[in-house]
C-alpha cells in the first residue's frame, strides 16, 4: 500500500516540471537508442569481416612441419628424482620445414578431431598471368573442388552471369579468377589465359569469376585443379597448407594448439591470423560506446538538476507529508521512484528507437570497399547491446536521483515551517 502511494506521489511530482523531465527523458531515449545503433553497426561490420575471412581462408590453416630444437634437461646433478624443465610451446625454439609433406595422412588425422567439419588440400605458387591485353602477377591455388567447397564459401562467391562452378568442375584446364584480377587483365569467362611459372608457360580457360569481397584476395588469387597446379608448379607431391573448417569457430585457438601438439605442424587459427583487425574492431566498439554514452551522461546531469530544483519547490509538500507520518525513507523512495519512472520509460523508448533505426540502417544502400566489400550497412542484432545500454542508463539516472532523494529525506517539518530549511 505504501509503495503504491509513494508511486502516485512520484507521478504527481513528475508532472510538476513536465518540460524539464521530458528533456531528460528524450536524452535517455536518444542515448540508449544511439548506443544500440552504434554497437549494432560496429559489431555488424566485425561479424561480416569474420564471415568473409572464414569463408575464404578457413578457420585454421595447417602449414609447415616443425621440429623442436630445445630438449628436456635434468637439473641438480644425476639424481633420478631431480627436477626436469623444458620450454614448452615456444615457437622461436622450432625448426620449420616448408609445406605439408603428406597431406592425405594429415587430412585423415584431422578428421579425428570432433570439431573439424572439413579439410581442403591447397597447393600455392606464384605465377605471371598473361592475357592478350596485359600481364600481372598472381597466385595459383590448386584445389580439389569438392573438398574446398566444404571449407569455404567459394560456391556462393561466383559472380552472377560470370561463368559457373560446373564449367570449372568439368574442364581440367579451367580457372576461377578473382573479379578484380579479371578486370585488370580484361578477361571474361571463356577467354584464354596464359600462366607462367618459371620457364613453364601454359594456356588455360577462364571458367568463372569469383568475388570474396576482400580486395587483396580478389586481385591476385586464381583457383585451378590440384593436378594441373602440380604439373604447372612442378610439385608432384605435398601441399602448401591444409585449410580446415570447424563446427564451432570460437574454439579455433584451442583446436589449433591441440593440432600443433598432435600433428607437429604449424596451425594458425583465424583469431591469430587476423588479430590486428579484430583488435581494431574492438577499439572502435569501445570508442563508439564511450562517445555515445556522453548523451546519457548529459541527460543524467539534466535530470539531477531537475530533481534538485524539485526538492526546493516541493519543500512545503514534503513538510506536509512528514507531518502526516511519512518517514525519511518514504520521502527518499518518492524521489527514487521519479528516477525509476524516467529510467523505465526511457529504456523502453530507447530500445524501440534503437531497434527501428538499426533496421532502417541495415536497409540503407551504400557501396563499401576496403578490407572487404559490402553493398549495405552491416548490423548485428544482439541482446548484449540492449543490456549494456540499459545498465549504463541505470547507473547514470539512479545516481542522479539518489542525491536529491537523500537531500529531500533530510528536510525537517519544523525547520520548513519556520522557514529555516536549507
N, C-alpha and C positions, 0 to 999 in steps of 0.2 A: 504493500500500500504506500509506504513512504517513498519507495523507488518511483512509482508511477506519479506521485505528487511532485517529487523533485523534477521528473522529466517534463511535466506540464509547466512548471515554473520556468524551466530552462527554455522551453519553446516561447513563452511569453517574453523572456529577456532577449531571446534571439531576434524577435520581430521589432525590438526597440531600436535597433540600429541596422535596418534592412540593407541599406546601400553598402555600408562597410562590410557587413557579413557576406553579401553577395559578391563583392570584390574579392574577399578572401576565398570564398567558395570557388569562384571562377579560376583563381590562381591554382588551387589544389587540383581542380579538374584538368586544366591545361598542363600542369606539371606532371601529373600521373600519366595523362594521355601521351604527351610528347616523350616521356621516359619510355613508355611501352613501344612507341613507334620507332625511336632511335635504336633501341635494343633489338627489335624485330628486324630492322634493316641490317645492322652490323652483323648480327648472328646469321641472317639470311645469306649475306654475301660470303661469310665464312663457311657455312654449310654447302653453298653452291661450289665454292672453291674446293672443299674436301671431296665432294661428289665427283667433280671433274677430275681431280688428281687420282682418286681411287679408280675411276672408270677408264683412266688412261695408263697409269703406271702401276696400278695394283696396290694392295695393302702392304705387301712385303716383297722385297727383292732378295733372292739368294744369289750371291755373286762369287767372289774369289775364294778359293780354298786357302786355308791358313794353317800354319804350324806355330806352336808356342816356342819361343826362344828362351824362356825362363823355366827353370826346373825347381822342384822341391829340394830344399836344403835342410840338413839336420843342424839344429842349434844346440850347443852345450856339450861338445865332446862326442864320445862314441856310445853314450848310454842309449840303450834300446828304447827307453821311455822318454828320451829327450824330445822337446817340442819341435815341431816342424812348421815351417812357414812358406808361403807361396803368394805371389802377387796374382790374384785371380781376376779374370775379366779385363785385364789391361791390354787394350788393343795395340798400344805402342810396342808391346813386347811380342808381337807376332810377325811372322814372315809370310807374306801373301804370294800365292801362285795364281796368276791371272786366269779368270774364266772358270767354267764348270766342266770338269773332265768327263764325268759320266752322268749326264742329265737324266737318263732313264732310271738309274739307280736312285738318285736323289728324289726324283718325282715319286717313285714308289714309297720311299721313306716319308716324304711329306704328307702323303695321303693317310698316313697313320696318325697324324695329329688331328684330333677331333674337330678343331676349329677351321680346318682347311677345306674350302669348298671347290677349289680349282687350282691347277698348276699349268703354266704355259712355258715351253722351252723357247728361248729367243736367242738368235744369233745376230749380233750387231756389227756393222762395219761402215767405214766412211767411203763414200763414192763421189764421183762427179756426174751429175745428171745433165745430159746434153739433148736439148730439143732442136728443132730446125730453126729456132729463133735465138736462143741463148743457152748458156750452161750455168750451173750453180752447184755449190757444194751441198751434199745431202748425206743422210744416214739411212742405210737399209736395215730393216728389221725382218729377219727370216723367222716365220712363224708357222705353226700348224694351226690352220684356221679355226677348227672346232675347239681346240684347246684354248686358243686366245680369246675366243668369244666367251668362254666360261670365266675368264678373269678380267674382262674389260667390257666397256660399253661400245666397242667398235661397231657392233651391229646397228646401234641406233645413231652412230656418228656419221654414217654415209649420207652425203648431201643429196637432197631430193632432186630427181631428174639429172643426176650426175653419175650414172652407172649403177651397178648392183653388186652385192656380195656374191650372188650366184655366178655372175660372169667371172669374178675372180676365182671362185672355187673350181670352175671347170676349165680355166685357162692356166696351164702350167707356167707360161711366161707373163702372167698377169701381174699388175701392180695396183696397190692402193696408195694414192698420192695425196698428201695434205693439201687442202684448198689453197692456202697461201702460197705454197711452193708451186702448185699448178698455175696459179695466176702469174707468178714471176716467170715461169718457163713458157707460159702461154700454150698450155696443153689441156686437152679435154678427153673424156672417155672415148676410147677407140683410137687415139693418137699413139704414135710410136715414141719411145723414149729410150735413149742410149745411156746405159750406166757403165761407168769406167771405174774399176778398182785396180789400181796399179797399172799394169800394162794390158789387163784384160778389159775388153770392150764388148758389150752385148746389147742387143736390141730387145726391148720388152714392149708390152702393150698396156696402156693405162686402162684398167678395168673400171675403176670408180674413184671418186674423190671423197675424202672424209674431212670432217671438221670437229676437232675436240673442243675448240674454244680457247685453247692455250696457244698463243701465237708462237712461242718458242718451239713448240712441237709441230704445229701445222706448217711451218716454213722449212723444216728440214727432214721430217721423217717419211720414209717410203716403206710400206709393208710389201713383202713378197713371200712366196712359198719357201719353207725351210730348205728343201732340197736345192732349189735354184740359188738360194743365198750361199749354201755350202759350195756350190760349183763356182759361183762368181767370186767369192772371197777366198777360195782355195783352202777351206777349212772343212775337212771331211768328217770331223768328229767334234764332240764337245759342244759347248754353248757359251754365250757371253754371260747370261744370267737366266734365272728362273723367276717368272712373275707369279706371285701367289695371291689368291683371293681368299678372304676369310668370311665366315658366317657373322662373327662379331668383330667389327673393325676396331673397336676400342681396346681389344685385347692384343693388338698388334705388337706393342713393345714387349710384353711378357712372352708372347709366342716367338718373336724374333730372337730373344735371349735364349730361349729353350732350344730353338732350331740351331743356333750357333753352337751351343754346347753339344748337341747330339750329332749334327752333321759335319761340324768342323769346317764350315763355310761362313763367310760373312753374310749377315742377314740384317737388312735395314728396314725398319717399319716406316710407314708413311709419316708418322709423327716426327721421326728423326730426320727424314729427308726434307720435310717442309717446315722445320722448326722456326725458321726466321719469319716466314709468312704467318704462321699460326700465332707467334708472339706479337706480330704487328696487328693482327685482328683483335687479339685480347686487349692490347693497349688502346686501340680505337674504341672498343666497347666501354672500357673504364673511363676514357676521356669523355665520351658522349654522355655516360651516366652522370659524371660529376658536373658537366656543363648544364644538362637539363635539370638536375637536382636543385640548381640555384633558383629555379622558378618556384619550386615547392618551398624552399627556404625563405624566399622573399614573401611569399604568401603567408607563411607561418609568422613572420615578423609583423605583417599587417594585421593578422588575427590577434597576435599578442597585444598590439596597440589598441585594437577594438575592444578586447575584453578588459584591458586595464581602464579604459575610459568608461566602460560599462559598470565597473565596480564603483567608480567615483559617482556616476549618475544614479546608481541604484542603492546608495548608502541608506537612505530612508527606508526603502523596501526591505533591505537586509535587516535593519534595526527592528522593523515590524515582525519579520519572520523570526528573529531571535527572541523577541518578546512573546511570541506565540509558542515558544518551546522548541524551535529548531536549534539543533546543536551546531557547533562549528563544522563537524563532519558533514552535516546535511547541506550547509551553505557551500562548502567546498565541492560536494558532489554535484550541486546545481551547475556550477561553472565548468566542472569536468564533463557534465552531460552536454553543455554547449559545444565544447570541443569535439566530443564524440559524435554529435549530430552532424557537425560540419565535416568531420572525417568520413563518416559513413556515406553521406550524400556525395561528397567529393570523390570518394573512391569508386562508387558505382558509376557516377558520371564520367570519371576518368577512364575507367575500364571500357565503357561504351564508346567514348570518344576515341580512345586508343585503338580499339578493335576496328572501328569504322575507318579511321584514317589509314591504318595498316592495310586493310583490304583494298582501299582506294589506291594506295601507293603501289600495291602488288600488281595492279592492272594498268599502271601508267607506262606507256611505251617509251623506251629510251634505249639508245644504242650505246652499249658499254664495251670498250675494248681495253686491253692492257694485259694483266696476268691471266685473264680469262675473258670470254665474250658472252654477253647476255643482252637480250632484247627488251627486258623489263627490269624494274627494281626487284631484287630478290628479298623476300621476307621469310622469317622463320617463326612459326607460332609455338610459343612455349609458356606454360603456366608460371614458370620461374620469373619471367619478366613482370607479370602482374603482381606476383607475391613480393618481389623486391621493391617495386614501386609503392606498394601498399605499406610495407614496413618503413620505407623512407618517409612517407607522408605521416604515418602514425607517430614516429619519433618526433618529427617537427611540430605537428599540430598539438599533440598531447603535452609536449614541453611548453608550447606557447600557452596552453590552458592551465597548466599546473601553478605557475607563479601568480597569475591573477586570482586563481581559486584559493590559494593559501592566504593571499592578502585579504580577500573578502572574508575568509573564515576568522581572521584575527580582529575584525571590527567588533567593538563592544556597543550594545544598545545604548547604555548610559552615556558614553562619550559622544555618540552620534546625536542623541537628543540635546546634549549640552553644546553641540556644535564644535567639539574639540577633536573630532576624529581626523586622522591624517589621510 
